[in-house]
Amino acid sequence: MAVLGLCFLSGFAGLVYEVVWMRMLTFVFGVSAYATATVLVAFMGGLALGSWGFRRLADEGRRPLRTYALLEAGIGVYALFLPLILAGLTPVYVLVHHLFEGNNLLVNLARFVLGGAALLLPATCMGATVPVLGRYFIRSRERIGQDAGVFYAVNTFGAVAGAFTAGFLLIGPLGVAMTTYLAIAMNALVAAGALWVDSRQPARQREKAAVKPASRPGTKPHSAGLIRWTLVVFALSGFISLAYEVLWTRLLVFYLHNSTYAFSAMLVVFLFGLAAGSFVMARWLADHLGNPVRALGVIEFCIGFASLISIWLYMWLPEIAQVLTRILPIHSFMAASVLIFFQATVILLLPAFFMGAAFPLAARAVTTDVTRAGHSLGSIYAINTLGTMGGAFLCGFVLIPAIGLGPTAAVLVLANLSLAAILLWKTSAPSRTRGWAWAAVLVATALLVPATVPRELFKAAFERRFAQVLFYKDEATDTVVVAEFEPGRLETRTIYYADGRGTAGIFSVHENRISGHLPMLLHEDPQDVLVICFGVGNSLSAVGQHPASRIHCVELSPGVISTAHFFTATNKNILEDSRVKLFIEDGRIHLLTTPTHYDVVTLEPPEMHTAGVVNLYTLEFYELVKKRLNPGGVVTQWLNIRKMPELEFKMLIQAFRSVFPHTTLWQPPKCFGILMVGTDGPLEIDLPRFLNRFQSERVHRDLAEVGMGDPYDFLSQLLMNEEQTAAYAAGVRPVTDDRTYVDFSVPRSVMADYAVAGFFAGLDLEGEIRDSQGRLSPSQAGYAKIRRMSLERDSVLDILTGLDRVAMPMVDIQAAIAGRTEEKRHWCDDYGR
């Protein structure tokens, strides 16, 4: 029991490391799907290598617990130095990126090699623990399934606890470094515990377990040919299982939203299903079934059929979710979390349960000699992990973009049925009657798949509940939807991403154009411009109305290229502008690797409750921006004030002004956002030059189209000057790479709808969600904050220069600005009310 407890702690620490390391590596390689997938595949490769490489050593070693202790200690020591290793790899990656610029294949290969180099040693140690522990636990052929399955289940239950604790409790309040130190301490505890148990029972650990003859019919070892087939099927089963996880993650973010908590919940449920399936099969069934290979075939059928059931349930998930919300209204983050876990459980738990049940059966089928238990378990774990590597990569980057989400789901179900057919047919001799019976069941189930699985799983549900879909495409990195909520009304045309990321459309043109024009008008002569986040191109189009010589735009999702033409009414075909160059890349990685310096950098990232977006809001990110700014440069960043609690809002401002101390805040009217403007010196606006550029034909026409044709109206958007901004954010700590905090705290707020993608789930958020006192809806809470901040509105007069060179009398300028400032103050006051 003591060693099982160590297995639990080891699994806990291992999942904490996986979550933390993937987070750390995004700062080097980015958050794009290609970057995260290549790093994940490299990590899995290390697990497979360790499990395969230690097969013989595990069986030859006389003290497996001592070996286990050394492996755990090695993981902890390496984790302590990993930040230094990543710091050393960063300039190497930048150099490689420069060498292979424009060749995405080679850049991704470089990520794989460097990610593998960073994680190879600890991942190999983690993988090696499987054959080592297998050799320790498996001592009787009559208990192979139970011994192997129980230790695998306990280790996975530890991973469940680690995933939940890291995602919900540790990283947010403690940060990455402190969470890592806790995992290191746990490694040290496991290593010390293993050595203590080893020292207490030295004789038992050094004994070579004898092979016990089978005592029940049907337990004799299988032929070498059947064992090879079992290994092949188990490898393909690993491929399919990880492909399912990729698929369900893509599908569930429609309803769970793309928050840190949603991904943590999906991982927890999936791992819990694996652990529960392995435990139930190992404890009560694996060693009592006459033919484990045949049982494995039945399990493959169950995985496929359970996945088919999950597809059917998915199509009605909004209605299922509403049943829960009638019982448990969403008046707190706790209730919202229950809803997130409930939806993930409905879809993931049953298939994951049967996936977990396959491990003890495979262990029993392949292990013919308990003195070679380490070799057997190392083999099946290694080939299964190799299969998962292929499933994670090929599902996301080949199957889904090539045939879509629905057909991918159908292919995976049919693949499970095919694996079941192979094993059931191979074990049906000498009587083929049972084989033909199973063949009939498999064929009948296979015929259900194309008849009941829609090609576009999400599109049908979206149109049924919300809006007419004009465009739908499953990309390798995302699913993109263009919809009109009132068919025929152009202003309701909107772009949606599958993960619920912040949307834009014709309706957002007012705010987008101001975001684009403001930094261009504040800079003396912007020639080189960087726009991070394309959306539908409204802000980029605004930048393009100015006579800049080079405009770079960085966007994470390639789907924007396919959808841009739906929004030409407001983006004015900006991608056809010869000055514009579009990069499909993580904005942070572009700044890290580009040699270009810019006069203006402007960003409009999605809402903060979207996973990974916080990387564009940290102090270290702004230091990257500053390195890429020319002298006199201007940087602007949009913040969604409506969906941001005030403390977190101040923390983000503090991170920005820690790098750009000359920060001012601007608030466009009738908008949810605040614009942070950073300059390398006190902001001064030369009014004659500003008026001259504002009244140029293209700029004035573009702004007049959104009701901002008056230059004094435009200038009156100033909310807080430099001193006011510093005083407003004083006393709070900035957001950093180590302690991002806000991406964990914002989703807990009523303003962010408690991280629930209720719109997609068919929930009326304004009707369902309330704050902890049950008083304020998300909009009401956000508007109340807008009203409070509007009372602090400053006059832009203090930063205007050259007023004596303007034909308009000074008193009239002062009256015009004062009047429009007061109008905005009253508008925000009424809006907040």
Salt bridges, closest charged atoms under 4 A:
ASP59 OD1 - ARG135 NE 3.87
ASP147 OD1 - ARG143 NH2 3.11
ASP198 OD2 - ARG63 NH2 2.49
GLU319 OE2 - ARG464 NH2 3.47
GLU319 OE2 - ARG465 NH2 2.75
GLU456 OE1 - LYS459 NZ 3.53
GLU475 OE2 - LYS473 NZ 3.71
ASP478 OD2 - ARG501 NH2 2.25
GLU484 OE2 - ARG493 NH2 2.62
GLU486 OE1 - ARG489 NH1 2.73
GLU491 OE2 - ARG489 NH2 2.52
ASP499 OD2 - ARG501 NE 3.00
ASP528 OD1 - ARG550 NE 2.89
ASP577 OD2 - ARG579 NH2 2.80
GLU585 OE2 - HIS97 NE2 3.59
GLU585 OE2 - ARG111 NH2 3.15
GLU646 OE1 - ARG788 NH2 2.93
ASP686 OD2 - ARG805 NH2 2.50
GLU697 OE2 - ARG701 NH1 3.38
ASP702 OD1 - ARG513 NH1 3.33
ASP702 OD2 - HIS517 NE2 2.73
ASP702 OD1 - LYS572 NZ 2.51
GLU705 OE1 - ARG513 NH1 2.63
GLU705 OE1 - LYS572 NZ 3.46
ASP710 OD2 - ARG820 NH2 2.49
ASP713 OD1 - LYS824 NZ 2.33
GLU722 OE1 - HIS662 ND1 3.01
ASP737 OD2 - ARG588 NH2 2.56
ASP743 OD2 - ARG23 NH2 2.64
ASP753 OD2 - LYS643 NZ 3.00
GLU822 OE1 - ARG825 NH1 2.36
GLU822 OE2 - HIS826 NE2 2.94
ASP829 OD1 - ARG787 NE 2.59
ASP829 OD2 - ARG833 NE 3.43
